Amino acid sequence: MKRIIATAVLASAFVAAPAMADLDLAKKSGCLACHSVDAKIVGPAWKDVAATVSDRARIVDSIKKGSKGNWNAVTGGVPMPPYSPRVSDENIEKLTDFIMSLK
């Protein structure tokens, strides 16, 4: 029984570790100024993005180039600024995977 509990604890740590790393990446990239996982700040909550946007390329494009008009009801028309080249393409891909994992 102790072995099963220990295995479950270790497994959950391995699942939580990448999510925490991606949240750290989001913080370092400046994303948390406008977004959070669960609640609207200026931009939509990432869980809402994941539930609404199924096109991964659209999320990547929005992070790279910025966007305007997609979430007006949430943002009041405030545009999302472009994050490329300040955030590398590799990190934008990681951030997109993180957002998509929140479905």
Contacts in CASP RR format, 6 or more apart in sequence:
PFRMAT RR
TARGET T0000
AUTHOR 0000-0000-0000
METHOD contacts of the structure
MODEL  1
MKRIIATAVLASAFVAAPAMADLDLAKKSGCLACHSVDAKIVGPAWKDVA
ATVSDRARIVDSIKKGSKGNWNAVTGGVPMPPYSPRVSDENIEKLTDFIM
SLK
19 98 0 8 1.000
19 101 0 8 1.000
22 94 0 8 1.000
22 95 0 8 1.000
22 97 0 8 1.000
22 98 0 8 1.000
23 37 0 8 1.000
23 98 0 8 1.000
25 91 0 8 1.000
25 94 0 8 1.000
25 95 0 8 1.000
25 98 0 8 1.000
26 32 0 8 1.000
26 35 0 8 1.000
26 95 0 8 1.000
26 98 0 8 1.000
29 83 0 8 1.000
29 86 0 8 1.000
29 87 0 8 1.000
29 91 0 8 1.000
29 95 0 8 1.000
31 95 0 8 1.000
32 41 0 8 1.000
33 41 0 8 1.000
33 42 0 8 1.000
34 41 0 8 1.000
34 42 0 8 1.000
34 43 0 8 1.000
34 80 0 8 1.000
35 41 0 8 1.000
35 42 0 8 1.000
35 43 0 8 1.000
35 44 0 8 1.000
35 45 0 8 1.000
35 46 0 8 1.000
36 45 0 8 1.000
36 46 0 8 1.000
37 45 0 8 1.000
37 46 0 8 1.000
37 47 0 8 1.000
37 102 0 8 1.000
38 45 0 8 1.000
38 47 0 8 1.000
39 45 0 8 1.000
40 48 0 8 1.000
40 74 0 8 1.000
42 75 0 8 1.000
42 78 0 8 1.000
43 71 0 8 1.000
43 74 0 8 1.000
43 75 0 8 1.000
43 78 0 8 1.000
43 80 0 8 1.000
44 52 0 8 1.000
44 71 0 8 1.000
44 74 0 8 1.000
44 75 0 8 1.000
46 98 0 8 1.000
46 99 0 8 1.000
46 102 0 8 1.000
47 102 0 8 1.000
47 103 0 8 1.000
48 74 0 8 1.000
49 59 0 8 1.000
49 99 0 8 1.000
49 102 0 8 1.000
50 99 0 8 1.000
50 100 0 8 1.000
50 101 0 8 1.000
50 102 0 8 1.000
50 103 0 8 1.000
51 103 0 8 1.000
53 59 0 8 1.000
56 96 0 8 1.000
56 100 0 8 1.000
59 96 0 8 1.000
59 99 0 8 1.000
59 100 0 8 1.000
60 92 0 8 1.000
60 93 0 8 1.000
60 96 0 8 1.000
61 67 0 8 1.000
62 70 0 8 1.000
62 80 0 8 1.000
63 80 0 8 1.000
63 83 0 8 1.000
63 84 0 8 1.000
63 87 0 8 1.000
63 92 0 8 1.000
63 95 0 8 1.000
63 96 0 8 1.000
64 82 0 8 1.000
64 83 0 8 1.000
64 84 0 8 1.000
64 89 0 8 1.000
64 92 0 8 1.000
65 82 0 8 1.000
65 84 0 8 1.000
66 79 0 8 1.000
66 80 0 8 1.000
66 81 0 8 1.000
66 82 0 8 1.000
66 83 0 8 1.000
67 79 0 8 1.000
67 80 0 8 1.000
68 77 0 8 1.000
68 79 0 8 1.000
68 80 0 8 1.000
69 75 0 8 1.000
69 77 0 8 1.000
69 79 0 8 1.000
71 77 0 8 1.000
83 92 0 8 1.000
84 92 0 8 1.000
87 95 0 8 1.000
END
